[in-house]
Amino acid sequence: MKVAYVFRSNMASTYQLATMILPQLEEDLHGAEVVGMFFFDDNAFVLRSGDPVGERLSNVARERGILLMMCDQCAVRRGLADGTLEQCGRGEVKAKGTVEGVTAGCFPQLYSALSGNPPDQVITL
């Protein structure tokens, strides 16, 4: 089964991702093929360059072909992207200061990025 995760609730990236999902992926014990992860609000901070969880996640994502995308509007508001709020949702915002492999986008970019390897289920945490 292929899954995509949406990290939406407060601290989902520092709790569910960092202490459950990521260690399982690193040990090849997760039980599902993860095809993408989308980060909202302060969950995007885990993707900052130098963040220990983000660096580990970047390595796993690169090895397994996992999409790492953060909400473009959330990224702009947090200084993690180049662009303006008016550019959000258009694919014009670019991630900056993040671990390798992270992109910024909105739902149109997420759907497009996952279209070649769509998940069977989307799980929001």
N, CA, C and O atoms as CSV, one atom per row, in Angstrom:
chain,resi,resn,atom,element,x,y,z
A,1,MET,N,N,0.831,-1.174,0.000
A,1,MET,CA,C,0.000,0.000,0.000
A,1,MET,C,C,0.882,1.245,0.000
A,1,MET,O,O,1.876,1.306,0.724
A,2,LYS,N,N,0.517,2.236,-0.812
A,2,LYS,CA,C,1.242,3.502,-0.888
A,2,LYS,C,C,0.468,4.568,-0.110
A,2,LYS,O,O,-0.747,4.704,-0.253
A,3,VAL,N,N,1.200,5.322,0.717
A,3,VAL,CA,C,0.576,6.363,1.522
A,3,VAL,C,C,1.304,7.689,1.332
A,3,VAL,O,O,2.486,7.734,0.990
A,4,ALA,N,N,0.563,8.759,1.562
A,4,ALA,CA,C,1.136,10.101,1.655
A,4,ALA,C,C,0.694,10.664,2.997
A,4,ALA,O,O,-0.441,10.458,3.425
A,5,TYR,N,N,1.592,11.369,3.649
A,5,TYR,CA,C,1.287,11.977,4.936
A,5,TYR,C,C,1.139,13.478,4.786
A,5,TYR,O,O,1.886,14.118,4.046
A,6,VAL,N,N,0.172,14.030,5.493
A,6,VAL,CA,C,-0.015,15.470,5.604
A,6,VAL,C,C,0.181,15.806,7.070
A,6,VAL,O,O,-0.583,15.356,7.924
A,7,PHE,N,N,1.199,16.591,7.362
A,7,PHE,CA,C,1.485,16.992,8.737
A,7,PHE,C,C,0.816,18.335,9.001
A,7,PHE,O,O,1.331,19.388,8.625
A,8,ARG,N,N,-0.321,18.279,9.644
A,8,ARG,CA,C,-1.192,19.435,9.805
A,8,ARG,C,C,-1.313,19.884,11.261
A,8,ARG,O,O,-1.275,21.082,11.545
A,9,SER,N,N,-1.457,18.942,12.173
A,9,SER,CA,C,-1.716,19.324,13.561
A,9,SER,C,C,-0.433,19.746,14.261
A,9,SER,O,O,0.672,19.403,13.838
A,10,ASN,N,N,-0.604,20.487,15.324
A,10,ASN,CA,C,0.497,21.030,16.093
A,10,ASN,C,C,1.458,19.918,16.516
A,10,ASN,O,O,1.040,18.934,17.126
A,11,MET,N,N,2.710,20.071,16.201
A,11,MET,CA,C,3.803,19.185,16.590
A,11,MET,C,C,3.776,17.815,15.913
A,11,MET,O,O,4.476,16.910,16.369
A,12,ALA,N,N,3.012,17.627,14.864
A,12,ALA,CA,C,2.968,16.331,14.183
A,12,ALA,C,C,4.342,15.931,13.649
A,12,ALA,O,O,4.688,14.749,13.651
A,13,SER,N,N,5.124,16.904,13.194
A,13,SER,CA,C,6.442,16.562,12.644
A,13,SER,C,C,7.456,16.251,13.737
A,13,SER,O,O,8.398,15.496,13.499
A,14,THR,N,N,7.286,16.809,14.915
A,14,THR,CA,C,8.241,16.533,15.983
A,14,THR,C,C,7.807,15.366,16.858
A,14,THR,O,O,8.600,14.865,17.655
A,15,TYR,N,N,6.573,14.933,16.724
A,15,TYR,CA,C,6.118,13.780,17.502
A,15,TYR,C,C,5.908,12.562,16.605
A,15,TYR,O,O,6.723,11.639,16.623
A,16,GLN,N,N,4.834,12.544,15.823
A,16,GLN,CA,C,4.547,11.362,15.009
A,16,GLN,C,C,5.648,11.076,13.983
A,16,GLN,O,O,6.063,9.928,13.823
A,17,LEU,N,N,6.116,12.110,13.293
A,17,LEU,CA,C,7.161,11.900,12.292
A,17,LEU,C,C,8.488,11.520,12.948
A,17,LEU,O,O,9.072,10.486,12.620
A,18,ALA,N,N,8.957,12.346,13.863
A,18,ALA,CA,C,10.300,12.170,14.431
A,18,ALA,C,C,10.440,10.930,15.297
A,18,ALA,O,O,11.504,10.310,15.315
A,19,THR,N,N,9.381,10.553,16.021
A,19,THR,CA,C,9.527,9.447,16.969
A,19,THR,C,C,8.889,8.141,16.512
A,19,THR,O,O,9.149,7.091,17.099
A,20,MET,N,N,8.058,8.191,15.471
A,20,MET,CA,C,7.412,6.962,15.007
A,20,MET,C,C,7.742,6.662,13.545
A,20,MET,O,O,8.399,5.666,13.243
A,21,ILE,N,N,7.286,7.523,12.646
A,21,ILE,CA,C,7.378,7.246,11.213
A,21,ILE,C,C,8.824,7.187,10.730
A,21,ILE,O,O,9.222,6.218,10.083
A,22,LEU,N,N,9.606,8.210,11.038
A,22,LEU,CA,C,10.982,8.261,10.547
A,22,LEU,C,C,11.825,7.086,11.047
A,22,LEU,O,O,12.501,6.452,10.236
A,23,PRO,N,N,11.817,6.769,12.340
A,23,PRO,CA,C,12.590,5.604,12.771
A,23,PRO,C,C,12.142,4.305,12.088
A,23,PRO,O,O,12.972,3.452,11.774
A,24,GLN,N,N,10.843,4.156,11.860
A,24,GLN,CA,C,10.350,2.964,11.168
A,24,GLN,C,C,10.846,2.925,9.731
A,24,GLN,O,O,11.224,1.864,9.233
A,25,LEU,N,N,10.847,4.080,9.056
A,25,LEU,CA,C,11.359,4.128,7.681
A,25,LEU,C,C,12.845,3.809,7.648
A,25,LEU,O,O,13.308,3.078,6.772
A,26,GLU,N,N,13.590,4.353,8.596
A,26,GLU,CA,C,15.033,4.117,8.631
A,26,GLU,C,C,15.360,2.639,8.869
A,26,GLU,O,O,16.367,2.134,8.371
A,27,GLU,N,N,14.516,1.960,9.621
A,27,GLU,CA,C,14.753,0.547,9.927
A,27,GLU,C,C,13.986,-0.377,8.982
A,27,GLU,O,O,13.990,-1.595,9.160
A,28,ASP,N,N,13.336,0.201,7.988
A,28,ASP,CA,C,12.549,-0.564,7.008
A,28,ASP,C,C,11.466,-1.406,7.679
A,28,ASP,O,O,11.252,-2.565,7.325
A,29,LEU,N,N,10.786,-0.798,8.658
A,29,LEU,CA,C,9.736,-1.472,9.416
A,29,LEU,C,C,8.383,-0.775,9.304
A,29,LEU,O,O,7.449,-1.142,10.017
A,30,HIS,N,N,8.255,0.203,8.442
A,30,HIS,CA,C,7.038,1.029,8.432
A,30,HIS,C,C,5.805,0.273,7.951
A,30,HIS,O,O,4.706,0.513,8.449
A,31,GLY,N,N,5.966,-0.617,7.009
A,31,GLY,CA,C,4.844,-1.433,6.577
A,31,GLY,C,C,4.054,-0.894,5.405
A,31,GLY,O,O,3.194,-1.597,4.874
A,32,ALA,N,N,4.316,0.323,4.989
A,32,ALA,CA,C,3.673,0.916,3.814
A,32,ALA,C,C,4.737,1.681,3.041
A,32,ALA,O,O,5.725,2.143,3.610
A,33,GLU,N,N,4.523,1.807,1.753
A,33,GLU,CA,C,5.423,2.604,0.923
A,33,GLU,C,C,4.978,4.062,1.013
A,33,GLU,O,O,3.861,4.399,0.619
A,34,VAL,N,N,5.838,4.910,1.525
A,34,VAL,CA,C,5.527,6.330,1.638
A,34,VAL,C,C,5.960,7.014,0.342
A,34,VAL,O,O,7.128,6.947,-0.043
A,35,VAL,N,N,5.009,7.673,-0.328
A,35,VAL,CA,C,5.321,8.329,-1.600
A,35,VAL,C,C,5.421,9.848,-1.459
A,35,VAL,O,O,5.976,10.510,-2.335
A,36,GLY,N,N,4.896,10.405,-0.375
A,36,GLY,CA,C,4.964,11.844,-0.215
A,36,GLY,C,C,4.642,12.291,1.192
A,36,GLY,O,O,3.957,11.605,1.950
A,37,MET,N,N,5.164,13.479,1.523
A,37,MET,CA,C,4.885,14.128,2.799
A,37,MET,C,C,4.672,15.610,2.524
A,37,MET,O,O,5.451,16.238,1.807
A,38,PHE,N,N,3.613,16.159,3.098
A,38,PHE,CA,C,3.260,17.567,2.910
A,38,PHE,C,C,3.163,18.212,4.284
A,38,PHE,O,O,2.499,17.679,5.173
A,39,PHE,N,N,3.817,19.352,4.466
A,39,PHE,CA,C,3.964,19.982,5.772
A,39,PHE,C,C,3.258,21.338,5.824
A,39,PHE,O,O,3.492,22.205,4.982
A,40,PHE,N,N,2.401,21.505,6.815
A,40,PHE,CA,C,1.699,22.775,7.050
A,40,PHE,C,C,2.216,23.449,8.313
A,40,PHE,O,O,2.791,22.806,9.192
A,41,ASP,N,N,1.998,24.749,8.382
A,41,ASP,CA,C,2.238,25.563,9.569
A,41,ASP,C,C,3.642,25.343,10.118
A,41,ASP,O,O,4.594,25.226,9.347
A,42,ASP,N,N,3.784,25.285,11.451
A,42,ASP,CA,C,5.106,25.165,12.063
A,42,ASP,C,C,5.753,23.804,11.828
A,42,ASP,O,O,6.940,23.636,12.110
A,43,ASN,N,N,5.008,22.837,11.321
A,43,ASN,CA,C,5.608,21.551,10.974
A,43,ASN,C,C,6.691,21.725,9.911
A,43,ASN,O,O,7.587,20.888,9.804
A,44,ALA,N,N,6.620,22.786,9.136
A,44,ALA,CA,C,7.622,23.046,8.098
A,44,ALA,C,C,9.005,23.308,8.689
A,44,ALA,O,O,10.009,23.103,8.007
A,45,PHE,N,N,9.078,23.755,9.932
A,45,PHE,CA,C,10.379,24.050,10.531
A,45,PHE,C,C,11.289,22.822,10.607
A,45,PHE,O,O,12.511,22.972,10.627
A,46,VAL,N,N,10.729,21.625,10.649
A,46,VAL,CA,C,11.550,20.422,10.694
A,46,VAL,C,C,12.360,20.261,9.404
A,46,VAL,O,O,13.334,19.509,9.371
A,47,LEU,N,N,11.961,20.959,8.353
A,47,LEU,CA,C,12.633,20.858,7.058
A,47,LEU,C,C,13.781,21.856,6.893
A,47,LEU,O,O,14.417,21.898,5.840
A,48,ARG,N,N,14.049,22.655,7.922
A,48,ARG,CA,C,15.157,23.614,7.849
A,48,ARG,C,C,16.494,22.906,7.723
A,48,ARG,O,O,16.724,21.867,8.342
A,49,SER,N,N,17.354,23.473,6.929
A,49,SER,CA,C,18.710,22.957,6.777
A,49,SER,C,C,19.370,22.876,8.151
A,49,SER,O,O,19.319,23.825,8.932
A,50,GLY,N,N,19.985,21.735,8.433
A,50,GLY,CA,C,20.659,21.545,9.709
A,50,GLY,C,C,19.792,20.930,10.793
A,50,GLY,O,O,20.323,20.484,11.810
A,51,ASP,N,N,18.483,20.891,10.613
A,51,ASP,CA,C,17.612,20.265,11.599
A,51,ASP,C,C,17.903,18.759,11.598
A,51,ASP,O,O,17.856,18.134,10.538
A,52,PRO,N,N,18.200,18.164,12.752
A,52,PRO,CA,C,18.569,16.749,12.772
A,52,PRO,C,C,17.485,15.826,12.196
A,52,PRO,O,O,17.801,14.892,11.459
A,53,VAL,N,N,16.234,16.075,12.521
A,53,VAL,CA,C,15.146,15.250,11.982
A,53,VAL,C,C,15.014,15.482,10.480
A,53,VAL,O,O,14.857,14.535,9.710
A,54,GLY,N,N,15.078,16.730,10.076
A,54,GLY,CA,C,14.975,17.060,8.658
A,54,GLY,C,C,16.092,16.451,7.828
A,54,GLY,O,O,15.854,15.979,6.717
A,55,GLU,N,N,17.300,16.457,8.354
A,55,GLU,CA,C,18.429,15.868,7.625
A,55,GLU,C,C,18.249,14.359,7.480
A,55,GLU,O,O,18.510,13.801,6.414
A,56,ARG,N,N,17.807,13.706,8.540
A,56,ARG,CA,C,17.538,12.260,8.457
A,56,ARG,C,C,16.425,11.985,7.454
A,56,ARG,O,O,16.522,11.063,6.644
A,57,LEU,N,N,15.369,12.792,7.515
A,57,LEU,CA,C,14.248,12.621,6.602
A,57,LEU,C,C,14.683,12.830,5.161
A,57,LEU,O,O,14.272,12.077,4.278
A,58,SER,N,N,15.496,13.826,4.912
A,58,SER,CA,C,15.993,14.087,3.569
A,58,SER,C,C,16.750,12.881,3.017
A,58,SER,O,O,16.588,12.528,1.849
A,59,ASN,N,N,17.571,12.253,3.848
A,59,ASN,CA,C,18.319,11.063,3.415
A,59,ASN,C,C,17.383,9.922,3.049
A,59,ASN,O,O,17.556,9.282,2.012
A,60,VAL,N,N,16.397,9.667,3.889
A,60,VAL,CA,C,15.433,8.599,3.625
A,60,VAL,C,C,14.631,8.916,2.371
A,60,VAL,O,O,14.402,8.037,1.539
A,61,ALA,N,N,14.205,10.165,2.232
A,61,ALA,CA,C,13.400,10.570,1.069
A,61,ALA,C,C,14.189,10.394,-0.225
A,61,ALA,O,O,13.652,9.925,-1.229
A,62,ARG,N,N,15.445,10.765,-0.197
A,62,ARG,CA,C,16.303,10.616,-1.385
A,62,ARG,C,C,16.462,9.134,-1.745
A,62,ARG,O,O,16.368,8.773,-2.918
A,63,GLU,N,N,16.699,8.292,-0.768
A,63,GLU,CA,C,16.883,6.859,-1.000
A,63,GLU,C,C,15.627,6.188,-1.527
A,63,GLU,O,O,15.709,5.258,-2.329
A,64,ARG,N,N,14.459,6.655,-1.081
A,64,ARG,CA,C,13.200,5.972,-1.395
A,64,ARG,C,C,12.307,6.720,-2.380
A,64,ARG,O,O,11.220,6.249,-2.716
A,65,GLY,N,N,12.753,7.865,-2.837
A,65,GLY,CA,C,11.941,8.622,-3.787
A,65,GLY,C,C,10.682,9.223,-3.181
A,65,GLY,O,O,9.637,9.267,-3.831
A,66,ILE,N,N,10.775,9.687,-1.937
A,66,ILE,CA,C,9.632,10.278,-1.242
A,66,ILE,C,C,9.593,11.783,-1.514
A,66,ILE,O,O,10.592,12.479,-1.335
A,67,LEU,N,N,8.444,12.271,-1.943
A,67,LEU,CA,C,8.239,13.703,-2.144
A,67,LEU,C,C,8.192,14.408,-0.791
A,67,LEU,O,O,7.469,13.982,0.110
A,68,LEU,N,N,8.962,15.483,-0.649
A,68,LEU,CA,C,8.901,16.349,0.534
A,68,LEU,C,C,8.468,17.727,0.065
A,68,LEU,O,O,9.210,18.409,-0.642
A,69,MET,N,N,7.276,18.135,0.454
A,69,MET,CA,C,6.757,19.437,0.033
A,69,MET,C,C,6.159,20.156,1.244
A,69,MET,O,O,5.499,19.550,2.087
A,70,MET,N,N,6.408,21.451,1.302
A,70,MET,CA,C,5.794,22.255,2.355
A,70,MET,C,C,4.847,23.257,1.713
A,70,MET,O,O,5.052,23.704,0.585
A,71,CYS,N,N,3.825,23.590,2.449
A,71,CYS,CA,C,2.857,24.584,2.000
A,71,CYS,C,C,3.597,25.871,1.654
A,71,CYS,O,O,4.349,26.399,2.473
A,72,ASP,N,N,3.384,26.371,0.449
A,72,ASP,CA,C,4.111,27.571,0.020
A,72,ASP,C,C,3.779,28.784,0.877
A,72,ASP,O,O,4.666,29.569,1.212
A,73,GLN,N,N,2.524,28.942,1.231
A,73,GLN,CA,C,2.124,30.085,2.060
A,73,GLN,C,C,2.744,29.977,3.459
A,73,GLN,O,O,3.215,30.972,4.010
A,74,CYS,N,N,2.743,28.778,4.022
A,74,CYS,CA,C,3.364,28.555,5.329
A,74,CYS,C,C,4.857,28.848,5.260
A,74,CYS,O,O,5.418,29.446,6.177
A,75,ALA,N,N,5.501,28.427,4.173
A,75,ALA,CA,C,6.939,28.621,3.998
A,75,ALA,C,C,7.288,30.099,3.852
A,75,ALA,O,O,8.250,30.571,4.458
A,76,VAL,N,N,6.517,30.831,3.054
A,76,VAL,CA,C,6.762,32.270,2.880
A,76,VAL,C,C,6.636,32.974,4.227
A,76,VAL,O,O,7.480,33.799,4.578
A,77,ARG,N,N,5.604,32.657,4.970
A,77,ARG,CA,C,5.360,33.312,6.271
A,77,ARG,C,C,6.446,32.994,7.298
A,77,ARG,O,O,6.628,33.740,8.259
A,78,ARG,N,N,7.165,31.895,7.099
A,78,ARG,CA,C,8.192,31.471,8.050
A,78,ARG,C,C,9.615,31.682,7.542
A,78,ARG,O,O,10.572,31.233,8.173
A,79,GLY,N,N,9.756,32.356,6.416
A,79,GLY,CA,C,11.085,32.644,5.875
A,79,GLY,C,C,11.772,31.432,5.276
A,79,GLY,O,O,12.998,31.410,5.162
A,80,LEU,N,N,10.999,30.417,4.889
A,80,LEU,CA,C,11.565,29.208,4.317
A,80,LEU,C,C,11.373,29.126,2.810
A,80,LEU,O,O,11.524,28.059,2.215
A,81,ALA,N,N,11.039,30.255,2.196
A,81,ALA,CA,C,10.831,30.257,0.745
A,81,ALA,C,C,11.026,31.654,0.198
A,81,ALA,O,O,10.847,32.653,0.895
A,82,ASP,N,N,11.399,31.695,-1.070
A,82,ASP,CA,C,11.441,32.951,-1.817
A,82,ASP,C,C,10.137,33.072,-2.584
A,82,ASP,O,O,9.725,32.150,-3.288
A,83,GLY,N,N,9.502,34.205,-2.438
A,83,GLY,CA,C,8.244,34.454,-3.122
A,83,GLY,C,C,7.346,35.327,-2.255
A,83,GLY,O,O,7.711,35.735,-1.153
A,84,THR,N,N,6.179,35.594,-2.784
A,84,THR,CA,C,5.215,36.426,-2.072
A,84,THR,C,C,3.935,35.626,-1.852
A,84,THR,O,O,3.713,34.595,-2.486
A,85,LEU,N,N,3.113,36.114,-0.955
A,85,LEU,CA,C,1.834,35.449,-0.712
A,85,LEU,C,C,0.971,35.442,-1.969
A,85,LEU,O,O,0.185,34.519,-2.180
A,86,GLU,N,N,1.116,36.461,-2.795
A,86,GLU,CA,C,0.344,36.525,-4.044
A,86,GLU,C,C,0.765,35.437,-5.034
A,86,GLU,O,O,-0.020,35.057,-5.903
A,87,GLN,N,N,1.977,34.941,-4.912
A,87,GLN,CA,C,2.473,33.889,-5.806
A,87,GLN,C,C,2.078,32.485,-5.341
A,87,GLN,O,O,2.215,31.516,-6.087
A,88,CYS,N,N,1.595,32.385,-4.125
A,88,CYS,CA,C,1.248,31.074,-3.575
A,88,CYS,C,C,0.149,30.414,-4.400
A,88,CYS,O,O,-0.775,31.072,-4.878
A,89,GLY,N,N,0.270,29.110,-4.553
A,89,GLY,CA,C,-0.700,28.330,-5.306
A,89,GLY,C,C,-0.446,28.297,-6.800
A,89,GLY,O,O,-1.135,27.584,-7.529
A,90,ARG,N,N,0.535,29.058,-7.268
A,90,ARG,CA,C,0.830,29.150,-8.702
A,90,ARG,C,C,2.089,28.378,-9.106
A,90,ARG,O,O,2.427,28.304,-10.287
A,91,GLY,N,N,2.768,27.815,-8.131
A,91,GLY,CA,C,4.011,27.101,-8.434
A,91,GLY,C,C,5.205,28.016,-8.587
A,91,GLY,O,O,6.233,27.609,-9.127
A,92,GLU,N,N,5.085,29.247,-8.120
A,92,GLU,CA,C,6.152,30.231,-8.297
A,92,GLU,C,C,7.032,30.405,-7.061
A,92,GLU,O,O,8.091,31.027,-7.146
A,93,VAL,N,N,6.617,29.874,-5.926
A,93,VAL,CA,C,7.363,30.009,-4.678
A,93,VAL,C,C,8.417,28.908,-4.618
A,93,VAL,O,O,8.127,27.749,-4.914
A,94,LYS,N,N,9.637,29.269,-4.236
A,94,LYS,CA,C,10.754,28.321,-4.185
A,94,LYS,C,C,11.265,28.174,-2.753
A,94,LYS,O,O,11.514,29.167,-2.070
A,95,ALA,N,N,11.417,26.944,-2.313
A,95,ALA,CA,C,11.942,26.668,-0.978
A,95,ALA,C,C,13.360,27.207,-0.853
A,95,ALA,O,O,14.122,27.204,-1.820
A,96,LYS,N,N,13.709,27.671,0.345
A,96,LYS,CA,C,15.084,28.120,0.615
A,96,LYS,C,C,15.442,27.779,2.060
A,96,LYS,O,O,14.580,27.756,2.939
A,97,GLY,N,N,16.703,27.519,2.283
A,97,GLY,CA,C,17.174,27.236,3.635
A,97,GLY,C,C,16.647,25.925,4.189
A,97,GLY,O,O,16.511,25.766,5.402
A,98,THR,N,N,16.349,24.987,3.299
A,98,THR,CA,C,15.796,23.703,3.731
A,98,THR,C,C,16.772,22.567,3.450
A,98,THR,O,O,17.775,22.739,2.758
A,99,VAL,N,N,16.455,21.427,3.996
A,99,VAL,CA,C,17.238,20.232,3.697
A,99,VAL,C,C,17.063,19.898,2.218
A,99,VAL,O,O,16.137,20.383,1.568
A,100,GLU,N,N,17.949,19.079,1.700
A,100,GLU,CA,C,17.930,18.715,0.286
A,100,GLU,C,C,16.610,18.034,-0.098
A,100,GLU,O,O,16.081,17.200,0.637
A,101,GLY,N,N,16.103,18.417,-1.264
A,101,GLY,CA,C,14.946,17.741,-1.837
A,101,GLY,C,C,13.593,18.326,-1.507
A,101,GLY,O,O,12.576,17.799,-1.958
A,102,VAL,N,N,13.545,19.397,-0.737
A,102,VAL,CA,C,12.260,19.978,-0.343
A,102,VAL,C,C,11.784,20.974,-1.389
A,102,VAL,O,O,12.566,21.777,-1.898
A,103,THR,N,N,10.502,20.915,-1.704
A,103,THR,CA,C,9.876,21.902,-2.574
A,103,THR,C,C,8.775,22.599,-1.803
A,103,THR,O,O,8.325,22.117,-0.764
A,104,ALA,N,N,8.345,23.739,-2.322
A,104,ALA,CA,C,7.221,24.475,-1.750
A,104,ALA,C,C,6.109,24.500,-2.785
A,104,ALA,O,O,6.368,24.636,-3.980
A,105,GLY,N,N,4.887,24.370,-2.330
A,105,GLY,CA,C,3.765,24.408,-3.255
A,105,GLY,C,C,2.443,24.373,-2.523
A,105,GLY,O,O,2.380,24.373,-1.294
A,106,CYS,N,N,1.401,24.343,-3.310
A,106,CYS,CA,C,0.048,24.259,-2.779
A,106,CYS,C,C,-0.589,23.009,-3.379
A,106,CYS,O,O,0.104,22.206,-4.004
A,107,PHE,N,N,-1.861,22.838,-3.203
A,107,PHE,CA,C,-2.510,21.616,-3.667
A,107,PHE,C,C,-2.312,21.331,-5.153
A,107,PHE,O,O,-2.092,20.173,-5.509
A,108,PRO,N,N,-2.379,22.323,-6.037
A,108,PRO,CA,C,-2.143,21.987,-7.450
A,108,PRO,C,C,-0.756,21.384,-7.690
A,108,PRO,O,O,-0.615,20.456,-8.487
A,109,GLN,N,N,0.258,21.902,-7.011
A,109,GLN,CA,C,1.605,21.376,-7.177
A,109,GLN,C,C,1.737,20.000,-6.513
A,109,GLN,O,O,2.437,19.126,-7.026
A,110,LEU,N,N,1.070,19.812,-5.384
A,110,LEU,CA,C,1.095,18.520,-4.710
A,110,LEU,C,C,0.465,17.445,-5.585
A,110,LEU,O,O,1.035,16.367,-5.758
A,111,TYR,N,N,-0.705,17.733,-6.134
A,111,TYR,CA,C,-1.379,16.748,-6.992
A,111,TYR,C,C,-0.523,16.403,-8.202
A,111,TYR,O,O,-0.417,15.237,-8.581
A,112,SER,N,N,0.076,17.401,-8.798
A,112,SER,CA,C,0.925,17.177,-9.966
A,112,SER,C,C,2.144,16.331,-9.602
A,112,SER,O,O,2.500,15.400,-10.325
A,113,ALA,N,N,2.778,16.660,-8.483
A,113,ALA,CA,C,3.988,15.945,-8.074
A,113,ALA,C,C,3.703,14.482,-7.727
A,113,ALA,O,O,4.559,13.621,-7.933
A,114,LEU,N,N,2.519,14.198,-7.209
A,114,LEU,CA,C,2.171,12.826,-6.838
A,114,LEU,C,C,1.498,12.053,-7.970
A,114,LEU,O,O,1.259,10.853,-7.836
A,115,SER,N,N,1.192,12.711,-9.068
A,115,SER,CA,C,0.418,12.061,-10.131
A,115,SER,C,C,1.149,10.877,-10.769
A,115,SER,O,O,0.505,9.938,-11.237
A,116,GLY,N,N,2.460,10.909,-10.793
A,116,GLY,CA,C,3.213,9.802,-11.377
A,116,GLY,C,C,3.331,8.602,-10.460
A,116,GLY,O,O,3.647,7.504,-10.918
A,117,ASN,N,N,3.087,8.785,-9.197
A,117,ASN,CA,C,3.169,7.708,-8.198
A,117,ASN,C,C,2.144,7.997,-7.106
A,117,ASN,O,O,2.515,8.299,-5.972
A,118,PRO,N,N,0.857,7.906,-7.439
A,118,PRO,CA,C,-0.177,8.333,-6.501
A,118,PRO,C,C,-0.311,7.400,-5.296
A,118,PRO,O,O,-0.114,6.190,-5.410
A,119,PRO,N,N,-0.649,7.980,-4.140
A,119,PRO,CA,C,-0.870,7.158,-2.955
A,119,PRO,C,C,-2.232,6.461,-3.026
A,119,PRO,O,O,-3.160,6.928,-3.686
A,120,ASP,N,N,-2.316,5.345,-2.333
A,120,ASP,CA,C,-3.597,4.677,-2.154
A,120,ASP,C,C,-4.400,5.357,-1.048
A,120,ASP,O,O,-5.630,5.391,-1.083
A,121,GLN,N,N,-3.679,5.896,-0.070
A,121,GLN,CA,C,-4.313,6.582,1.065
A,121,GLN,C,C,-3.518,7.820,1.421
A,121,GLN,O,O,-2.296,7.857,1.274
A,122,VAL,N,N,-4.230,8.837,1.892
A,122,VAL,CA,C,-3.610,10.047,2.425
A,122,VAL,C,C,-3.975,10.100,3.899
A,122,VAL,O,O,-5.145,10.017,4.272
A,123,ILE,N,N,-2.947,10.240,4.727
A,123,ILE,CA,C,-3.138,10.244,6.174
A,123,ILE,C,C,-2.749,11.621,6.700
A,123,ILE,O,O,-1.629,12.086,6.488
A,124,THR,N,N,-3.685,12.262,7.385
A,124,THR,CA,C,-3.426,13.576,7.969
A,124,THR,C,C,-3.171,13.416,9.444
A,124,THR,O,O,-3.974,12.838,10.176
A,125,LEU,N,N,-2.038,13.938,9.871
A,125,LEU,CA,C,-1.647,13.878,11.288
A,125,LEU,C,C,-1.575,15.272,11.867
A,125,LEU,O,O,-1.263,15.436,13.046
